Structures are given as structure tokens and as C-alpha cells.
Amino acid sequence: MRKPKKILIVGGGTAGWMAANMLVARWGDVQVSLLESSDIGIVGVGEGSTPHLKLFFDSIGVKESEWMPRCNATYKNGIYFSEWSHVPGYNSYFHPFPAQVDELTVPSFFHNIKARMQGIEAPAHPDNYFLESYLTRHNLGPLAAESFPFSVLYGYHFDSGLLGEFLAERAVAKGLHRINGTVTEVLLDEDGAVGSLRLDDDSLVEADFFVDCSGARSLLLQDALKVSFKSYRENLFNDSAVVIPTTIPDVVTPATRSTALSNGWAWQIPLTNRYGNGYVFSSDYIMPDRAEQELREHLGLLDSDVEARHLRMSIGRVDKHWAKNCLAVGLSQGFIEPLEATALALCYETIKHFLDHFEKGQFSNQYEKAFNQVINNKFEGIRDYIVAHYKANQRTDTQYWRDNAANTQLPDRLKAILYLWTHSKNFAEEMEAQKLGVSYQAKSWACLLAGYGIFPALQDAPAKAQPDVEQGMDEITDFIRRCGLNFQNHNQLLAQL
Ligand SMILES: Cc1cc2nc3c(=O)[nH]c(=O)nc-3n(C[C@H](O)[C@H](O)[C@H](O)COP(=O)(O)OP(=O)(O)OC[C@H]3O[C@@H](n4cnc5c(N)ncnc54)[C@H](O)[C@@H]3O)c2cc1C
């Protein structure tokens, strides 16, 4: 029960460097080292974030003007989902990050959803109700004028290789010891905890505590400590990705676009110097070379010889993220496919909660179990929301989309949410009452389900809108437009950085 004197992080991908910066910032009196192998590369994709990346940079005291230009970063107001639904009028919607002013317009959104659920014609498409949808349509960044008294959450797009370099430089400047070498053996002590690591030059590296950021290999946690892995394959079919960069136009949109293709979906992520593009697919339904061809067609690159990169993904999570004297962060603890760009959010949450739980237990394993439950719940909360995209898809053109829609292997919480959507009198209130909004609030769920047009058929006889409508659509549109006057053009914001 004493604070570790030496902590060794194994792995210098984004997860390793995030852990390094947070550890150095929190425990300046501990010797933190990071071991990476120049013979084994990093994944190096992963260019979109949630608002957690801002929390991370705030927690280590780094300003946007310091890191964003170095990483070709742009702002992100949310994600467009296109072609996931073929319901007329619902073939695209925008999932915005939360803004405080949404609280003033969301009641009308829910009101109109309720009407639409009763077969009454009502404007229930999410794009009309959220500030950040408006900002994105008008190419405005998410930083409000100082006089605007409401908070707006936002994420970023960035070059993950450059982000790693920036974070590495910063951690080393703060006193982190950087080691190059390849682990060939993990030696356990008599209690079965990690004792030391043997490197390829036969040297031994010791520490009191280890952070496994070795990527999907999970050298310490899964390989050496034999912590088991829970696959999400029955709910999430995708296991592969192919990645191709393209040039970017002058106007840089502050949003990711996710477009459904024949057997998965393609991301388009705007950086200051290029688009990152990739096709996430299931190799059970389409061969990688055919997927690459389809992505090239989608990007208009059939005649181009720009190289594509293929990756495999293992979807799921470990049963315990912290076991004995080892914490796993990043791909070593699991991965949920990148549809909502949540991987770095989970890295941040894992490190933050670990630091809190370890300190609270005075550097013992007292809160190991509680911590693991917290992180498992976060993984499952995100998984449920991502599975919902596939279950709710409104396409019938390929076996892949039909099988996803027909999938009955659903997590219980997701089943409960889908049931509420079609059966409850008040979706938002019921979500709240049953505490189902883990990781995503009721308004995000409503965006997804309304965005795909999951509504009953309209009644034959046109009915009037319910009498208790709080605001008319014109009023809402004008309110959001006036809020929008407090925001600046995205390109200008980037130029100011
Ligand atoms: C297709 C795809 C798209 C993604 N999109 C997103 C996204 O939009 N947003 C997001 O947040 N995340 C995304 N991710 C996830 C993101 O890429 C990872 O979470 C992130 O890169 C962290 O990876 P990592 O640091 O855990 O592992 P890695 O990058 O694999 O790093 C592993 C490190 O361990 C070291 N190592 C391995 N073995 C040894 C050894 N034997 N000895 C010494 N060192 C060793 C390596 O040298 C390396 O430094 C995506 C992932 C994929 C596959």
C-alpha cells in the first residue's frame, strides 16, 4: 500500500502517450518511463474524437493553439450519417455534440416525435432542432463569442501520428524517460503480478506498476496475466478497414461524415491538409480487395494509384482493465469499431478513473473491482449505441444490411431502449426513469432513431398537430439562427490558431 516509485508504460501509440502525459501531470514524484519498439509500428489511424479529447488536453494544461496546428487538427461539431436509411426524407441526419441551448429546443423535438409516433404528420427530423447542426450547415466552428452564456461541447479531427509526436515531446520535456526496445518475455513474480520485462537485447526492465499500451497484442494484460477477452462479434459484424487519404477543398467542414456503403460504412474526416477516408466492413460479407475497389469508387479514385492501407479489428473488451499491478489502456483493453470515434474517449476515461480509484484506495487494489465495473459499463454503453445504428438501419439492398436489421442478439439495455421508442408515452422521461442513458443521452438516441425515420406509417386521415406544441418550427429556426450569430467561420477559426 504505497505509491509506486516506478511506472513503466509499454507502447508508444496514442494510448501510451495519453497515459504518459496524464501520469506525469498527476504524479510528478513518480518515475514514469515509456517503452516502445521501433520494429513494431503504431496503428496510426483514429483521427476523430469526442469532447473527451478536450477534457484530456484541459487536464494536462495544453491549449488548442499549442497542439492543433502541430497536428493538422480541425474542429468537430458532430457526425453526418448518410445513406443508412432509405426511408424517403430520412437518408441523412446529423448527430451533434451536446450544447446547452439544446435544452430549449429539444422539448419540441420530443413533442413532435410523440406526435409522429401517433401517426400524425409533424416535423420530427433531428436536423431542425440542434445548434451544432445549424453551425455545421453554415460552416461555423464551435467556439462561441465570450458574450454567449451557454456551453457548447465539441470534438476534433487530427493526424494521429502527429498527435503522438506532440504528446511524446511534451511528456519527455516533463521528465518522462523514453526507452526503445522490443519486449520478448514478460516475467511474473511469485504473486503472479508483472515483475519485469525482458527486451530483445536481453536486458531486464523493472517497475512497480505497468501500463499495457501495447496495442491489440495486449502483451501484459491478456498474454501474460491471462485476462480474458469478451468479443462483441455477435452484435458488431465489422472486422476490417481499408484507408485512403484524399485532397481536401479550401472550405473545411467541421464534421465527420459516415456514409453507408454495401457492406459497412465509409468515414470522411477533414484535416487541414487532407481528408482521412476509410471503409469499415465485415470480411464475412465482402472481400478486402472488393471493399478497396468500392471505397475507390465512392471517393472517385478509380484511376488513381494512391496507396490503400488494410487493417484488421478485434471488436470487444477485456473482462478486467486493471489486474494486479497492470492497467491496460487503448487497443490492449479492447476496441469498439470507430463509428462514433470513441476509442480515445475510452483511453481518457480509463486513465482518469484509474488514477482516482488507485489514489482513493491509497495505492492498493481495493477499488480494482469497482474500477473495472465502471469501465466495462462505459464500453457497454458505447457498444449499445453503435449496435443501434446497425439494428435500426433502413436498407434492404444487401444481405449485410438485412442481417444487421434482423439481428436478435441484442444487449438487454438496447432491447429496452428500442422497446421504449415504439411503446412509451414519453421516451425521454422513461429513459431517465429507467436510467438507460449510459454514455448517450435520450436526445442522442432520439437523433439516431428519428434520424433513420423509425416511425409508424402516417394515418390516412390527416390529423392536426397536438394542441400543446410549445414552439412552432419558425420560432425554433429563428432562435437557433440568432444563437448562430455568436459563432465564427470554421476556416477563420483555424487560421487564427
Ligand atoms: C480502422 C480504425 C479506425 C479508427 N478510428 C478511430 C477514431 O476515429 N477515433 C478514435 O478515437 N480511435 C480510432 N481508432 C482507434 C485508435 O486507432 C486507437 O485506439 C489508438 O490508435 C490507440 O492505439 P494504441 O496506442 O492502443 O495501440 P498502437 O497504436 O498499436 O500502439 C502500440 C504500441 O505498442 C508497441 N509495442 C507493441 N508490441 C511491443 C513489444 N513487443 N515491445 C515493445 N513495444 C511494443 C508498439 O511499438 C506501439 O508503440 C481506430 C482504429 C482503427 C483500427
PDBQT file of the ligand as one rigid body, heavy atoms in Angstrom, charges set to zero:
ROOT
HETATM    1  C1  LIG A 501      -9.857   1.468 -38.684  1.00  0.00    +0.000 C 
HETATM    2  C2  LIG A 501      -9.693   2.185 -37.389  1.00  0.00    +0.000 A 
HETATM    3  C3  LIG A 501     -10.223   3.456 -37.239  1.00  0.00    +0.000 A 
HETATM    4  C4  LIG A 501     -10.117   4.120 -36.011  1.00  0.00    +0.000 A 
HETATM    5  N1  LIG A 501     -10.692   5.337 -35.858  1.00  0.00    +0.000 NA
HETATM    6  C5  LIG A 501     -10.662   5.946 -34.655  1.00  0.00    +0.000 A 
HETATM    7  C6  LIG A 501     -11.238   7.228 -34.450  1.00  0.00    +0.000 A 
HETATM    8  O1  LIG A 501     -11.780   7.845 -35.362  1.00  0.00    +0.000 OA
HETATM    9  N2  LIG A 501     -11.164   7.770 -33.218  1.00  0.00    +0.000 N 
HETATM   10  C7  LIG A 501     -10.550   7.140 -32.181  1.00  0.00    +0.000 A 
HETATM   11  O2  LIG A 501     -10.541   7.656 -31.065  1.00  0.00    +0.000 OA
HETATM   12  N3  LIG A 501      -9.932   5.957 -32.369  1.00  0.00    +0.000 NA
HETATM   13  C8  LIG A 501      -9.982   5.345 -33.553  1.00  0.00    +0.000 A 
HETATM   14  N4  LIG A 501      -9.355   4.154 -33.733  1.00  0.00    +0.000 N 
HETATM   15  C9  LIG A 501      -8.629   3.557 -32.606  1.00  0.00    +0.000 C 
HETATM   16  C10 LIG A 501      -7.263   4.185 -32.469  1.00  0.00    +0.000 C 
HETATM   17  O3  LIG A 501      -6.525   3.993 -33.650  1.00  0.00    +0.000 OA
HETATM   18  C11 LIG A 501      -6.526   3.534 -31.302  1.00  0.00    +0.000 C 
HETATM   19  O4  LIG A 501      -7.359   3.482 -30.188  1.00  0.00    +0.000 OA
HETATM   20  C12 LIG A 501      -5.331   4.362 -30.959  1.00  0.00    +0.000 C 
HETATM   21  O5  LIG A 501      -4.509   4.473 -32.083  1.00  0.00    +0.000 OA
HETATM   22  C13 LIG A 501      -4.546   3.778 -29.822  1.00  0.00    +0.000 C 
HETATM   23  O6  LIG A 501      -3.811   2.676 -30.226  1.00  0.00    +0.000 OA
HETATM   24  P1  LIG A 501      -2.815   2.060 -29.179  1.00  0.00    +0.000 P 
HETATM   25  O7  LIG A 501      -1.910   3.125 -28.705  1.00  0.00    +0.000 OA
HETATM   26  O8  LIG A 501      -3.605   1.322 -28.164  1.00  0.00    +0.000 OA
HETATM   27  O9  LIG A 501      -2.036   0.944 -29.994  1.00  0.00    +0.000 OA
HETATM   28  P2  LIG A 501      -0.928   1.053 -31.163  1.00  0.00    +0.000 P 
HETATM   29  O10 LIG A 501      -1.064   2.272 -31.967  1.00  0.00    +0.000 OA
HETATM   30  O11 LIG A 501      -0.987  -0.275 -31.870  1.00  0.00    +0.000 OA
HETATM   31  O12 LIG A 501       0.473   1.142 -30.393  1.00  0.00    +0.000 OA
HETATM   32  C14 LIG A 501       1.074   0.005 -29.834  1.00  0.00    +0.000 C 
HETATM   33  C15 LIG A 501       2.444   0.364 -29.292  1.00  0.00    +0.000 C 
HETATM   34  O13 LIG A 501       2.963  -0.785 -28.598  1.00  0.00    +0.000 OA
HETATM   35  C16 LIG A 501       4.304  -1.007 -29.003  1.00  0.00    +0.000 C 
HETATM   36  N5  LIG A 501       4.594  -2.448 -28.904  1.00  0.00    +0.000 N 
HETATM   37  C17 LIG A 501       3.859  -3.467 -29.380  1.00  0.00    +0.000 A 
HETATM   38  N6  LIG A 501       4.472  -4.639 -29.131  1.00  0.00    +0.000 NA
HETATM   39  C18 LIG A 501       5.618  -4.334 -28.471  1.00  0.00    +0.000 A 
HETATM   40  C19 LIG A 501       6.709  -5.115 -27.953  1.00  0.00    +0.000 A 
HETATM   41  N7  LIG A 501       6.750  -6.451 -28.078  1.00  0.00    +0.000 N 
HETATM   42  N8  LIG A 501       7.708  -4.467 -27.337  1.00  0.00    +0.000 NA
HETATM   43  C20 LIG A 501       7.691  -3.109 -27.211  1.00  0.00    +0.000 A 
HETATM   44  N9  LIG A 501       6.710  -2.327 -27.688  1.00  0.00    +0.000 NA
HETATM   45  C21 LIG A 501       5.697  -2.942 -28.314  1.00  0.00    +0.000 A 
HETATM   46  C22 LIG A 501       4.383  -0.509 -30.430  1.00  0.00    +0.000 C 
HETATM   47  O14 LIG A 501       5.728  -0.173 -30.771  1.00  0.00    +0.000 OA
HETATM   48  C23 LIG A 501       3.482   0.737 -30.344  1.00  0.00    +0.000 C 
HETATM   49  O15 LIG A 501       4.257   1.820 -29.904  1.00  0.00    +0.000 OA
HETATM   50  C24 LIG A 501      -9.433   3.498 -34.941  1.00  0.00    +0.000 A 
HETATM   51  C25 LIG A 501      -8.859   2.232 -35.117  1.00  0.00    +0.000 A 
HETATM   52  C26 LIG A 501      -8.991   1.575 -36.313  1.00  0.00    +0.000 A 
HETATM   53  C27 LIG A 501      -8.379   0.200 -36.470  1.00  0.00    +0.000 C 
ENDROOT
TORSDOF 0
